Amino acid sequence: MIETGLKDKVVIVTGAAAGIGLATAERFVAEGCRVAAWDVNEAPENAGVFQKVNVADAGEVEAAVAEVVDRWGSIYVLVNNAGIVRDAQLVKYKGGEVVSQMTDEAWEAVISVNLRGVFNCTRAVAPHLIAGGGGAILNASSVACLNGNFGQTNYVATKAGVIGMTKTWARELGKFGIRVNAVAPGFIKTEILGAMPDKILDAMVGHTPMGRIGDPSDIAEAYLWLASDAANFVTGTTLSVDGGLVIGT
């Protein structure tokens, strides 16, 4: 077994109630970490200590960080996983006229959680990582921002923005022993995919060289490795965990 150096380390996982976030929180718990599981919905007990946090609200984030530090005394890893989708075409044109557009509400909702939320959490946690002598910040991007994705202007914009912030923070925080990396998942078996028709899912598999949909545990393992001592010279990078989807598209 690879020694990760993470036993007893304090880890915050956002969006930890389901899907990739839940799998990630459970994986860090299994590694012996002390995990704060953040979400607007209650997370299972095996995901760690649940805190109800809306990452888009800077005040809630600051209060939750203070509670984590009060409970455990430090923070070592932040996994910025929380994210939402509000899909719509920028402009849907049919029969010679505009029939719909992406609304301001859909744009702002996704920006608030997927981009501002990452900013809020990182700004609140970074001082504690600096004070503790280092750590890791891990951000959820997506392969969608590498090639674009139909009907996801808002989502793709946020995930591309996350990569930009990841590179910037890697430059700013490296001197404090803090590594900042992003993970770009491909098609992962979550609640969102569960609502899609089999025809669409089969097409996704057809574009994936590994010939399957990813499992949340695949992403959790990537986060664990990037947080571990095994990746102690890796920073500012975006790791695609997509079964080869980008090269297969």
C-alpha positions in Angstrom: 0.0 0.0 0.0 1.3 3.5 -0.9 1.8 5.7 2.1 -0.2 8.9 1.5 0.8 10.8 4.6 -2.8 11.8 5.1 -3.8 9.9 8.3 -5.3 12.3 10.8 -5.1 15.2 8.4 -8.1 17.6 8.3 -10.0 17.7 5.0 -12.9 19.8 3.8 -15.0 18.4 0.9 -17.7 20.6 -0.6 -20.7 19.1 -2.3 -20.2 16.0 -0.2 -23.9 14.8 0.1 -23.9 12.8 -3.2 -22.0 11.7 -6.3 -18.3 12.5 -6.6 -18.3 14.6 -3.4 -19.7 11.8 -1.3 -17.3 9.3 -2.8 -14.4 11.7 -2.2 -15.4 12.3 1.4 -15.8 8.6 2.1 -12.4 7.9 0.5 -10.6 10.4 2.7 -12.4 9.0 5.8 -11.2 5.5 4.8 -7.7 6.9 4.7 -8.0 8.0 8.3 -8.6 11.7 7.7 -10.8 13.9 9.7 -13.3 15.1 7.2 -15.7 18.0 7.2 -18.5 17.2 4.7 -20.1 20.4 3.4 -23.3 20.6 1.4 -26.7 22.3 1.4 -28.2 18.8 1.8 -27.3 16.4 4.6 -24.4 14.1 4.0 -24.3 10.5 5.3 -22.4 9.8 8.5 -19.7 7.8 6.7 -18.8 11.0 4.8 -17.4 12.7 8.0 -18.8 15.5 10.1 -21.6 17.2 8.2 -21.8 21.0 8.0 -24.7 22.7 6.1 -22.9 25.2 4.0 -23.9 27.2 0.9 -20.5 27.8 -0.7 -21.9 30.8 -2.6 -22.4 32.6 0.7 -19.0 34.0 1.9 -20.3 34.5 5.4 -21.5 30.9 5.7 -18.1 29.7 4.4 -16.1 31.7 6.9 -18.2 30.5 9.8 -17.9 26.9 8.7 -14.1 27.2 8.4 -13.9 28.7 11.9 -15.9 25.7 13.2 -13.6 23.2 11.5 -10.5 24.9 13.0 -12.1 25.1 16.4 -12.9 21.4 16.3 -9.6 20.1 14.9 -7.1 22.9 15.1 -6.0 23.0 11.5 -6.9 22.3 7.8 -4.7 20.4 5.4 -6.8 19.7 2.3 -9.7 21.6 0.6 -11.6 19.8 -2.1 -13.7 22.4 -4.0 -16.2 19.9 -5.5 -19.6 21.6 -5.1 -21.2 22.4 -8.4 -24.6 22.7 -10.2 -25.9 22.8 -13.8 -28.6 25.0 -15.3 -28.4 24.0 -19.0 -29.9 26.0 -21.9 -28.7 27.2 -25.3 -27.3 30.7 -25.4 -29.9 31.4 -28.1 -32.3 28.9 -29.5 -33.4 29.9 -33.0 -36.3 28.1 -34.7 -38.7 29.0 -37.5 -36.9 32.2 -38.2 -37.1 33.6 -34.7 -35.6 33.4 -31.2 -37.7 31.0 -29.1 -35.5 31.0 -26.0 -32.3 32.2 -24.4 -30.2 31.3 -21.4 -31.6 33.5 -18.6 -29.7 35.7 -16.3 -30.9 33.5 -13.4 -29.4 30.4 -15.0 -26.2 32.2 -15.6 -25.9 33.7 -12.1 -26.9 30.5 -10.3 -24.1 28.5 -11.9 -21.5 31.3 -11.6 -22.4 31.7 -7.9 -21.8 28.1 -6.9 -19.2 26.8 -9.4 -17.0 29.9 -9.6 -17.7 32.2 -6.7 -18.1 29.2 -4.4 -14.6 28.0 -5.2 -13.2 31.5 -4.6 -15.1 31.9 -1.3 -13.8 28.5 0.1 -10.2 29.0 -1.1 -10.0 32.5 0.2 -11.3 31.4 3.6 -9.1 28.2 3.9 -5.8 29.5 2.4 -4.7 31.4 5.5 -5.1 28.3 7.6 -3.0 26.2 5.2 -0.3 28.9 5.3 -0.3 29.0 9.1 -0.1 25.2 9.1 2.9 25.1 6.8 1.3 23.8 3.7 -1.4 21.6 2.2 -3.4 21.0 -0.9 -6.3 22.7 -2.7 -8.1 20.6 -5.2 -10.6 22.1 -7.6 -13.3 20.4 -9.7 -13.1 21.4 -13.4 -14.5 19.3 -16.3 -13.5 18.0 -19.7 -16.5 20.0 -20.9 -14.4 23.2 -20.7 -11.6 21.7 -22.9 -13.9 21.1 -25.9 -17.1 23.1 -25.1 -20.4 21.4 -24.5 -23.7 22.2 -26.2 -26.2 24.0 -23.9 -23.7 24.7 -21.2 -22.3 28.2 -21.7 -22.6 28.9 -17.9 -21.2 25.6 -16.7 -18.3 25.6 -19.2 -17.4 29.2 -18.3 -17.1 28.3 -14.7 -15.0 25.2 -15.2 -12.6 27.0 -17.5 -12.4 29.7 -14.9 -11.5 27.1 -12.2 -8.5 26.1 -14.3 -7.4 29.7 -14.5 -7.7 30.2 -10.8 -5.9 26.9 -10.1 -2.9 28.0 -12.1 -2.9 31.5 -10.5 -3.2 30.1 -6.9 -0.4 27.6 -7.6 1.9 30.5 -8.4 0.8 32.6 -5.5 0.7 29.9 -2.8 3.5 27.5 -3.8 6.0 29.4 -1.6 3.9 28.4 1.4 4.1 24.7 0.6 0.6 24.7 -0.8 -0.1 22.7 -3.9 -3.1 23.7 -6.1 -4.5 21.3 -8.7 -7.7 20.7 -10.6 -9.4 17.5 -11.7 -11.4 17.4 -15.0 -13.8 14.4 -14.8 -15.4 13.0 -18.0 -18.7 11.2 -18.0 -19.3 10.0 -14.4 -22.1 7.8 -13.1 -23.9 10.3 -10.9 -27.6 11.3 -10.5 -27.4 13.6 -13.5 -26.4 10.8 -15.9 -29.0 8.6 -14.3 -31.8 10.7 -15.8 -30.3 10.5 -19.4 -31.8 8.1 -22.0 -29.8 4.9 -22.7 -29.2 6.1 -26.2 -27.3 9.1 -25.0 -25.3 7.1 -22.5 -24.4 4.5 -25.2 -23.1 7.4 -27.3 -21.0 8.7 -24.4 -19.4 5.2 -24.0 -18.8 5.1 -27.7 -16.6 8.2 -27.5 -14.7 6.9 -24.5 -11.6 4.8 -25.4 -11.9 2.9 -22.0 -15.4 1.8 -23.1 -17.3 2.7 -19.9 -18.8 5.5 -17.9 -16.6 6.6 -15.0 -17.5 5.9 -11.4 -17.3 8.5 -8.6 -14.6 6.5 -7.0 -12.4 7.1 -10.0 -12.4 10.8 -9.3 -12.1 10.3 -5.5 -8.9 8.3 -6.1 -7.5 11.1 -8.2 -8.2 13.6 -5.5 -6.6 11.4 -2.8 -3.5 11.0 -4.9 -3.2 14.7 -5.6 -3.6 15.4 -1.9 -1.0 12.8 -0.9 2.7 12.9 -0.4 3.0 10.9 -3.6 2.1 14.1 -5.5 4.3 16.5 -3.5 5.9 18.1 -6.6 2.7 18.4 -8.6 1.0 21.8 -8.7 -0.8 24.0 -11.1 -2.0 21.1 -13.3 -5.3 19.9 -14.5 -5.7 16.1 -14.4 -8.3 14.7 -16.8 -9.9 11.6 -15.4 -12.1 10.7 -18.3 -11.2 7.3 -19.7 -9.6 9.0 -22.6 -12.7 11.0 -23.6 -10.8 14.1 -24.7 -8.6 12.1 -27.1 -11.5 9.9 -28.2 -14.0 12.7 -29.0 
